[in-house]
Amino acid sequence: MAGTEPVGAAEFLTLVKQRERGRLKVYIGSSAGTGKTYRMLNEAHDLRRRGIDVVVGVVETHGRADTAAQIRDLEIVPRRRIDYRGVTLEDMDLERIIERRPSVVLVDELAHTNVPGLKNGKRWQDVRELVDEGISVITTVNVQHLESLNDVIQQNLGVTVRETVPDWLVASADQVINLDISAEDLQERLREGKIYSAEKVPAALANFFTEENLTTLRELALREVANTVDRAREGIVRREEGRAPAKTVDRMLVAMSSDPAMTAALIRRASRAAGRLNSDWYCVYVQTRDEQADRIDSAVQRKLVDNIQLAQSLGAEVVTLESEDVAREIIRFAREKGISLVVVGQSRQSWWRRLRHGSVSERIVENSDGLDVLVVAAPLAARPA
C-alpha cells in the first residue's frame, strides 16, 4: 500500500495549486479499518515530495502501529491543551494551524466532537473554517456519520450514531474517495489486531463487525460516493456548457410534524431526496395557538429547536408560519413558492379520529393544486407498540 500513489493525488495537487480558496478532499469508508488514515498520510508524503507545504493537524492512530509509523517525519501542529473539570484534554489547535498557514493540513475523523472550550463544537466546523481561510484539507469519515443516514443506520444496524456530519459538507468537497474493502477482509484485519486491540475483537465481531452490517455499510458508502461523483460530473459539464444545474424537482418542502422523532426522520429523508434531485428545499413549521411558546412544554420546545437546527445544518431554508389550519397553510405556501413536491409524515392518529377530524397528511395528499406528495412512514422507534 505504501508504494502506490494515493487515489486522485495528482488531481488534488492541481486543485491545491489553484488556491484562491482552500480545497477539501474526503476519504470515506464503510467503517473503521478500511485504511482511510493510512491513505491520507501516504498522500501527505507524496504531496511533500512534490514541494507542497503539508502538516498534520490531527491524526488519530488508535494504537495502530502501521498508522503511527506512516506519520514518520511529517510536521505535526501541537494539539491544544484545555483544562476541563479538573482534567487536561487535548484537541486540534485550529488557531495555531491558521497562524501557521500551510498549503495542506490533515484532519482525521471529520465527525469528531471537539473538547469543551474550543471555538467550534464540531471538527467539521473547524474544517470548514480552514477551507474558508484558504488552507486545503484532507480528511476522513465513515459513511455512518453522514447525518441523513442516521435513521437508515438505526433501522438496519440497530446503532444510534451520535456524531454526525452534514451531507452538504461532503457533497461540497472537491474530491471524495471511497476506500472499498470487503466484509471478509475487514473481519480478517480485525482478527489480526489491525483495527482494535485483541481484547475488543470478540465483541466487535459479534456486534458491529458482522458480515451483514459491514456489507450494508459498504453498499451505503459505494452509493453515497457514486451520487457525489455523479452530481459533481454533471455540475462540471453544465458549467462548461454555460447551463444551469439540472433540477428534476425545482423545489420541495418537508412539513414538520408535531412528533419530534417523525420530524427528524422527515428532515433526513427530504435532505437525501433534495440531494439526489438537486433541488432547493424548505422545512416548514406551522404554529397553532396551542403551540405558542407560552403554551408549549419546554421539553417539546427544545426538541423543536433541535429539529430546526438539524434542518438548517442539512441545507434547508426553515420557515415558521402561523395558522389554525396547518394543511391549508402548507398548501398555500407551496403554491406561493412554486414547490412541486411535499414530504409529509404518515398519520399516527386512530382511524376513528381520522374519520371524524381528518389528518394533516391526508388533506395535503388530497390537494387540488397538483402537488406531488411523498408520505414517509414513522421510524420504527416512533411507532406505537
C-alpha positions as CSV (number, residue, x, y, z in Angstrom):
1,M,0.0,0.0,0.0
2,A,2.8,2.4,0.9
3,G,4.4,2.2,-2.6
4,T,1.3,3.2,-4.5
5,E,0.3,6.7,-5.4
6,P,-2.8,7.8,-3.4
7,V,-6.1,7.9,-5.2
8,G,-6.6,11.2,-7.0
9,A,-3.3,12.7,-5.6
10,A,-2.3,14.3,-8.8
11,E,-5.7,15.9,-9.3
12,F,-5.8,17.2,-5.8
13,L,-2.3,18.7,-6.2
14,T,-3.6,20.6,-9.2
15,L,-6.5,21.9,-7.2
16,V,-4.2,22.9,-4.3
17,K,-2.0,24.9,-6.6
18,Q,-5.0,26.9,-7.8
19,R,-5.7,28.0,-4.2
20,E,-7.9,31.1,-4.3
21,R,-9.7,29.1,-1.6
22,G,-8.9,26.0,0.3
23,R,-9.7,22.7,-1.2
24,L,-11.4,19.8,0.5
25,K,-10.7,16.1,-0.1
26,V,-12.6,13.4,1.9
27,Y,-11.6,9.8,2.3
28,I,-14.7,7.9,3.1
29,G,-15.0,4.3,4.3
30,S,-17.6,1.8,5.3
31,S,-16.2,1.5,8.8
32,A,-13.1,1.7,10.9
33,G,-10.2,-0.3,9.5
34,T,-10.7,0.5,5.8
35,G,-7.3,2.4,5.6
36,K,-8.6,6.0,5.4
37,T,-6.0,7.5,7.8
38,Y,-3.2,5.4,6.3
39,R,-4.0,6.6,2.8
40,M,-4.3,10.2,3.9
41,L,-0.8,10.0,5.4
42,N,0.5,8.3,2.3
43,E,-0.8,11.1,0.2
44,A,0.7,13.7,2.6
45,H,4.2,12.3,1.9
46,D,3.5,12.3,-1.8
47,L,2.5,16.0,-1.7
48,R,5.5,16.9,0.3
49,R,7.8,15.2,-2.2
50,R,6.2,17.5,-4.8
51,G,7.0,20.6,-2.9
52,I,3.7,21.2,-1.1
53,D,3.8,22.5,2.5
54,V,1.7,19.9,4.3
55,V,1.2,19.5,8.1
56,V,-0.7,17.1,10.4
57,G,-3.5,19.0,12.2
58,V,-4.7,15.9,14.0
59,V,-4.3,12.2,13.3
60,E,-5.9,9.5,15.5
61,T,-3.7,6.3,15.4
62,H,-5.9,4.4,17.9
63,G,-2.8,2.5,18.9
64,R,-2.3,1.1,15.3
65,A,1.4,0.7,14.8
66,D,1.2,0.8,11.0
67,T,-0.7,4.1,11.1
68,A,1.7,5.6,13.6
69,A,4.7,4.6,11.6
70,Q,3.2,6.2,8.5
71,I,3.4,9.7,10.1
72,R,7.2,9.4,10.0
73,D,8.8,12.9,9.7
74,L,5.6,14.9,8.8
75,E,5.4,18.1,10.7
76,I,2.7,17.9,13.4
77,V,1.0,21.0,14.7
78,P,0.9,20.6,18.5
79,R,-2.5,20.0,20.0
80,R,-4.2,22.5,22.2
81,R,-4.4,21.5,25.9
82,I,-7.6,22.5,27.8
83,D,-8.4,22.1,31.5
84,Y,-11.9,20.8,31.8
85,R,-13.5,19.8,35.2
86,G,-10.1,19.1,36.6
87,V,-8.9,17.0,33.7
88,T,-6.4,18.2,31.0
89,L,-7.8,17.3,27.5
90,E,-6.2,17.7,24.1
91,D,-7.6,18.5,20.7
92,M,-6.7,20.0,17.4
93,D,-5.4,23.6,17.6
94,L,-7.4,25.5,14.9
95,E,-5.9,28.9,15.7
96,R,-2.3,27.6,15.5
97,I,-2.9,25.9,12.2
98,I,-4.4,29.1,10.7
99,E,-1.4,31.1,12.1
100,R,1.0,28.5,10.6
101,R,-0.9,28.7,7.2
102,P,0.3,25.5,5.5
103,S,-0.9,24.7,2.0
104,V,-2.5,21.5,3.2
105,V,-3.5,20.2,6.6
106,L,-4.5,16.6,7.5
107,V,-7.6,16.5,9.8
108,D,-8.6,13.0,10.8
109,E,-12.1,11.9,11.9
110,L,-14.3,14.6,10.5
111,A,-17.3,13.8,12.7
112,H,-15.4,14.2,16.0
113,T,-17.0,16.3,18.7
114,N,-14.5,18.9,20.0
115,V,-13.3,19.3,23.6
116,P,-15.5,21.8,25.5
117,G,-14.0,25.2,25.4
118,L,-12.8,25.3,21.8
119,K,-14.1,27.8,19.3
120,N,-16.2,25.3,17.4
121,G,-18.2,22.4,18.8
122,K,-17.5,20.0,15.9
123,R,-14.4,19.2,13.9
124,W,-16.2,19.6,10.6
125,Q,-16.8,23.2,11.6
126,D,-13.0,23.6,12.0
127,V,-12.5,22.1,8.6
128,R,-15.0,24.5,7.0
129,E,-13.2,27.4,8.7
130,L,-9.8,26.2,7.4
131,V,-11.1,25.9,3.9
132,D,-12.5,29.4,4.2
133,E,-9.1,30.6,5.3
134,G,-7.5,29.3,2.1
135,I,-6.0,26.2,3.6
136,S,-6.7,22.9,1.8
137,V,-7.8,20.0,4.0
138,I,-7.6,16.2,3.6
139,T,-9.9,14.5,6.0
140,T,-11.5,11.1,6.8
141,V,-15.0,10.0,7.7
142,N,-17.0,6.7,8.0
143,V,-20.3,6.6,6.0
144,Q,-22.4,6.0,9.1
145,H,-21.6,9.5,10.3
146,L,-23.5,11.2,7.4
147,E,-26.4,13.0,9.1
148,S,-29.1,12.0,6.5
149,L,-28.2,8.3,7.0
150,N,-28.9,8.4,10.8
151,D,-32.3,6.8,10.6
152,V,-31.1,4.3,8.0
153,I,-28.2,3.2,10.2
154,Q,-30.6,2.9,13.2
155,Q,-33.1,0.8,11.4
156,N,-30.7,-1.5,9.6
157,L,-27.9,-1.9,12.2
158,G,-29.7,-1.0,15.4
159,V,-27.0,1.5,16.1
160,T,-27.6,5.2,17.1
161,V,-24.8,7.4,15.8
162,R,-24.3,10.4,18.0
163,E,-21.6,12.2,16.0
164,T,-22.7,13.3,12.5
165,V,-21.5,15.4,9.6
166,P,-23.9,17.4,7.4
167,D,-24.2,15.8,4.0
168,W,-23.8,19.2,2.2
169,L,-20.2,19.4,3.6
170,V,-19.2,16.1,2.0
171,A,-21.1,17.0,-1.2
172,S,-19.2,20.2,-1.4
173,A,-15.8,18.5,-1.3
174,D,-13.5,18.9,-4.3
175,Q,-12.7,15.1,-4.1
176,V,-14.5,12.2,-2.4
177,I,-12.6,8.9,-2.4
178,N,-14.2,5.7,-1.2
179,L,-11.8,3.1,0.2
180,D,-13.7,0.0,-0.6
181,I,-12.9,-3.3,1.2
182,S,-15.0,-6.5,1.5
183,A,-16.6,-7.6,4.8
184,E,-14.4,-10.7,4.9
185,D,-11.2,-8.7,4.5
186,L,-12.3,-6.2,7.2
187,Q,-13.1,-9.1,9.6
188,E,-9.7,-10.6,8.9
189,R,-8.0,-7.2,9.6
190,L,-9.9,-7.1,12.8
191,R,-8.8,-10.6,13.9
192,E,-5.2,-9.6,13.1
193,G,-5.4,-6.8,15.5
194,K,-5.1,-4.0,12.9
195,I,-8.3,-2.3,14.0
196,Y,-8.9,-2.9,17.7
197,S,-6.8,-4.4,20.5
198,A,-7.1,-8.2,21.0
199,E,-9.5,-8.0,23.9
200,K,-12.1,-6.0,21.9
201,V,-12.1,-8.3,18.9
202,P,-14.7,-10.9,20.0
203,A,-17.3,-8.3,21.0
204,A,-16.7,-6.4,17.8
205,L,-17.2,-9.5,15.6
206,A,-20.4,-10.4,17.5
207,N,-21.9,-6.9,17.3
208,F,-20.9,-4.2,14.9
209,F,-18.5,-6.1,12.7
210,T,-20.9,-8.8,11.5
211,E,-20.8,-9.7,7.8
212,E,-24.4,-8.3,7.4
213,N,-23.6,-5.0,9.0
214,L,-20.3,-4.5,7.1
215,T,-22.0,-5.4,3.8
216,T,-24.8,-2.9,4.4
217,L,-22.3,-0.1,5.2
218,R,-20.2,-1.0,2.2
219,E,-23.2,-0.6,-0.1
220,L,-24.1,2.7,1.5
221,A,-20.6,4.0,1.1
222,L,-20.4,3.0,-2.6
223,R,-23.8,4.6,-3.2
224,E,-23.0,7.8,-1.5
225,V,-19.8,8.3,-3.3
226,A,-21.4,7.4,-6.7
227,N,-24.1,10.0,-6.1
228,T,-21.5,12.6,-5.1
229,V,-19.4,11.9,-8.2
230,D,-22.4,12.0,-10.5
231,R,-23.5,15.3,-9.1
232,A,-20.0,16.8,-9.4
233,R,-19.6,15.5,-13.0
234,E,-23.0,16.9,-14.0
235,G,-22.1,20.2,-12.5
236,I,-18.8,20.4,-14.3
237,V,-20.4,19.6,-17.7
238,R,-23.1,22.1,-17.2
239,R,-20.7,24.9,-16.1
240,E,-18.5,24.2,-19.2
241,E,-21.6,24.4,-21.4
242,G,-22.9,27.5,-19.7
243,R,-26.0,25.8,-18.5
244,A,-27.7,26.0,-15.1
245,P,-27.7,22.9,-12.8
246,A,-30.4,20.4,-13.7
247,K,-33.2,20.1,-11.3
248,T,-35.6,17.2,-11.6
249,V,-37.7,18.8,-9.0
250,D,-37.3,22.6,-8.7
251,R,-38.3,23.0,-5.1
252,M,-39.5,20.7,-2.4
253,L,-40.9,21.1,1.1
254,V,-40.9,19.0,4.2
255,A,-43.8,19.6,6.6
256,M,-42.6,19.5,10.2
257,S,-44.6,17.1,12.4
258,S,-45.6,17.7,16.0
259,D,-43.8,14.4,16.7
260,P,-40.0,15.1,17.2
261,A,-38.9,11.6,16.1
262,M,-41.1,11.7,13.0
263,T,-39.9,15.2,12.1
264,A,-36.2,14.2,12.4
265,A,-36.9,11.2,10.0
266,L,-38.8,13.5,7.6
267,I,-35.9,16.0,7.5
268,R,-33.3,13.4,6.8
269,R,-35.4,11.8,4.1
270,A,-36.1,15.2,2.5
271,S,-32.4,16.0,2.7
272,R,-31.4,12.9,0.8
273,A,-34.2,13.4,-1.8
274,A,-33.1,17.0,-2.3
275,G,-29.5,15.9,-2.9
276,R,-30.5,13.2,-5.4
277,L,-32.9,15.6,-7.2
278,N,-30.6,18.6,-7.0
279,S,-33.4,20.6,-5.5
280,D,-33.8,23.6,-3.2
281,W,-35.9,22.7,-0.2
282,Y,-37.9,24.2,2.6
283,C,-38.6,22.9,6.1
284,V,-42.0,24.4,7.2
285,Y,-43.4,24.6,10.7
286,V,-46.9,25.8,11.1
287,Q,-47.6,27.0,14.6
288,T,-51.1,26.9,16.0
289,R,-52.2,28.9,19.1
290,D,-51.8,25.8,21.2
291,E,-48.1,25.5,20.1
292,Q,-47.1,29.1,21.0
293,A,-44.0,29.5,23.3
294,D,-46.1,30.3,26.4
295,R,-48.3,27.2,26.0
296,I,-45.9,24.5,24.7
297,D,-44.0,22.2,27.1
298,S,-40.3,23.2,27.5
299,A,-39.1,19.7,26.5
300,V,-41.1,19.8,23.3
301,Q,-39.9,23.3,22.6
302,R,-36.2,22.1,22.9
303,K,-36.8,19.2,20.5
304,L,-38.5,21.6,18.1
305,V,-35.4,23.8,18.2
306,D,-33.1,20.8,17.7
307,N,-35.1,19.8,14.6
308,I,-34.9,23.3,13.2
309,Q,-31.2,23.3,13.7
310,L,-30.9,19.8,12.1
311,A,-32.8,21.1,9.0
312,Q,-30.6,24.1,8.7
313,S,-27.4,22.0,9.0
314,L,-28.7,19.8,6.2
315,G,-29.2,22.8,3.9
316,A,-32.9,23.6,4.3
317,E,-34.5,27.0,4.4
318,V,-36.5,26.9,7.6
319,V,-39.8,28.8,7.6
320,T,-42.2,29.3,10.6
321,L,-45.8,30.2,9.8
322,E,-48.9,30.7,12.0
323,S,-52.3,29.3,11.3
324,E,-55.0,27.1,12.8
325,D,-55.4,25.2,9.6
326,V,-52.0,23.5,9.1
327,A,-52.7,21.7,5.9
328,R,-54.2,24.7,4.2
329,E,-51.3,26.9,5.2
330,I,-48.7,24.4,3.9
331,I,-50.5,24.1,0.6
332,R,-50.8,27.9,0.3
333,F,-47.1,28.3,1.0
334,A,-46.2,25.6,-1.5
335,R,-48.3,27.3,-4.2
336,E,-46.7,30.7,-3.4
337,K,-43.2,29.4,-3.7
338,G,-43.7,27.2,-6.7
339,I,-43.0,24.0,-4.8
340,S,-43.8,20.7,-6.7
341,L,-43.0,18.1,-4.1
342,V,-44.2,18.0,-0.4
343,V,-42.8,15.4,2.1
344,V,-45.2,14.6,5.0
345,G,-45.2,12.0,7.8
346,Q,-47.7,9.2,7.9
347,S,-50.6,9.9,10.3
348,R,-50.4,8.1,13.6
349,Q,-54.0,9.0,14.6
350,S,-56.5,6.3,15.2
351,W,-58.7,5.5,12.2
352,W,-61.7,6.9,14.1
353,R,-60.1,10.2,14.8
354,R,-59.0,10.5,11.2
355,L,-62.5,9.7,10.1
356,R,-64.1,12.4,12.3
357,H,-61.4,15.1,12.0
358,G,-59.2,14.1,9.1
359,S,-55.4,14.4,9.3
360,V,-52.9,17.0,8.0
361,S,-51.1,14.5,5.8
362,E,-54.3,13.1,4.2
363,R,-55.6,16.6,3.4
364,I,-52.3,17.5,1.8
365,V,-52.3,14.3,-0.2
366,E,-55.8,15.2,-1.4
367,N,-54.8,18.7,-2.5
368,S,-56.2,20.0,-5.8
369,D,-53.1,22.2,-6.6
370,G,-51.2,19.5,-8.5
371,L,-48.7,18.9,-5.7
372,D,-46.9,15.6,-5.6
373,V,-46.8,14.3,-2.0
374,L,-44.3,11.8,-0.6
375,V,-45.7,10.1,2.6
376,V,-43.0,8.8,4.9
377,A,-43.7,6.0,7.4
378,A,-42.9,6.6,11.0
379,P,-39.5,5.3,12.1
380,L,-39.7,2.0,14.0
381,A,-38.7,3.6,17.3
382,A,-41.5,6.1,17.0
383,R,-44.3,3.6,16.1
384,P,-46.8,2.6,18.8
385,A,-46.3,-0.9,20.1
